[in-house]
């Protein structure tokens, strides 16, 4: 016989400590980390979720560009002799 609330769907991910590295990381990251540091737990989750979802599209576009370049290089190597 179970007690309490049923578990919510999905998996929980715990993020470790993040460090802003001047000269390496973009200044926007420092702004984001400062917002996270000053936010409460619920607001922190929403900020992270929005940042990750927004960055997801950029990451997928960058990955697609890298894949396209790799395929192009492979095709050049294969067909370069003809």
Secondary structure, DSSP 4 states (H G I P E B T S, - for coil): ---SPPPPSS-----------TTTS-HHHHHHHHHHHHS-HHHHHHHHHHHHHHHHHHHHHHHHHHHHHHHHHHHHHHHTT-
